[in-house]
Amino acid sequence: MSDTISSRDYVAEFLHTHCDLEFAEIPPGATLGDLDIDSLTVLSIIVLVEKQYGLELPERRVAAARTFAELLALLGVRIASA
């Protein structure tokens, strides 16, 4: 498992590369709109994470995500490292 990247790191890298956002600097309560993350970007994140980790997320729950924290919760990503 040490060779696999965590889903948190995977999302952080995606946000840095595609959205010019630093994961650690995003307030958990920020809405996706606050971050200029549109529905297409959310879909891209979801699809990539699903493929990378073999997940299948319910579309209704994904569509209902309005904050960064809600999106991360769907992906099983903890905001703060343990």
N, C-alpha and C positions, 0 to 999 in steps of 0.2 A: 504494500500500500504506500510505501514511502516514495515510489516512483510516480504516483498519481497526484495531480494537483487538486487541492481542495476546491469545493464548489465556491467557497468565499473568494479564494484567490482567482478562480476562473472568472467570476462576475467582476471582481476588481479590475482584472486585466482587460476585460471587454469594455468596461466603462472608461478606463483610461485610454484605450486605443480608439474606440469608436465615438465616444461622447466627450472626450477631454475632461473627464471628471476623476477626481481622486476619491476612492472609496472611503478612506479614513476621514475625509473632510465633509462628508455628506451627513447632515443631521437626519437621524432615523425618521423623524416626523415630517420631513420634507415631502411634499407631494411630487408625483412624477412630473406634473406641469411645472412646478418650481424649478425642477432640474432640466427642463426642456427635453424630457424623455417622452417621446410620443408612442402611440400604440404600436407602430411598426418596429420601433426599437425594443419595446417590451417583448413583442413577438419574437424578434431575433434572439434576444437573451434567452427566452424560454426554450425555443427550438434548439439552440446550441447546447444549453444545459441538459435538456432532455436527451439529446443524442450522446453527449459526453458521459452522462451518468446513468443512462437507461431508465430515465423517469418518464412518467406519463402524468401530466398535470391536468386537472379538470378545467376545461375552457372557461366555465362560469366563474370559477374562483380567480383565474388569471384576469379575466375581464373586470372583476370587481376590485382588484388591487388599485388603490388610489395613492398610497404612500410608498416610499422607498422601503420602509420596514415591512409593510404587507407583502411587497414583491419578494423581499428576501425570505420572509417566513414561508412563502409558497415553495421557494427553492431549497428550503431547509438550511438556510445560511444564517448563522448567528451574527449579530451586529458586532458584538465585542468578542474578542478572542478569549477563550477560557484560560 
